[in-house]
Amino acid sequence: MIVLGVVMLVVGAVTQLSLLWTVGVALVAIGLVLWLLGAAGRAVAGRRHYW
């Protein structure tokens, strides 16, 4: 999810599409939150690991 968000950020910056930029920021933020919760050992949505 983080990689997809970064790709959307790059494409949004190159093409000047603010919608892609906004969605990219949201995906990166959600991906980081899930990654941090998983790294802390907490089960997120019934899953222990996200990879």
C-alpha positions in Angstrom: 0.0 0.0 0.0 2.9 2.3 0.7 4.5 1.6 -2.6 1.2 2.2 -4.5 0.8 5.5 -2.6 4.3 6.6 -3.5 3.7 5.7 -7.2 0.5 7.7 -7.1 2.3 10.7 -5.5 5.0 10.6 -8.3 2.4 10.3 -11.1 0.3 13.0 -9.5 3.2 15.4 -9.2 4.4 14.7 -12.8 0.9 15.1 -14.4 -0.2 17.9 -12.0 -3.4 15.9 -11.1 -4.3 16.9 -7.5 -6.7 13.9 -7.2 -3.8 11.4 -7.6 -1.7 13.4 -5.2 -4.5 13.3 -2.5 -5.2 9.6 -2.9 -1.4 8.9 -2.8 -1.0 10.8 0.5 -4.0 8.9 1.9 -2.6 5.5 0.8 0.9 6.3 2.3 -0.7 7.4 5.6 -2.9 4.3 5.9 0.0 2.1 4.9 2.3 3.6 7.5 -0.4 3.2 10.2 -0.9 -0.4 9.4 2.8 -1.0 9.2 3.4 0.6 12.6 0.6 -1.4 14.2 1.9 -4.6 12.7 5.4 -3.8 13.9 4.1 -3.2 17.4 2.7 -6.7 17.5 -0.9 -5.7 17.4 -3.4 -7.7 15.3 -5.1 -5.4 12.7 -8.4 -6.6 11.3 -7.7 -10.1 12.6 -4.3 -10.4 11.0 -0.9 -10.4 12.7 1.2 -9.6 9.7 0.9 -7.5 6.6 3.5 -8.1 3.8 
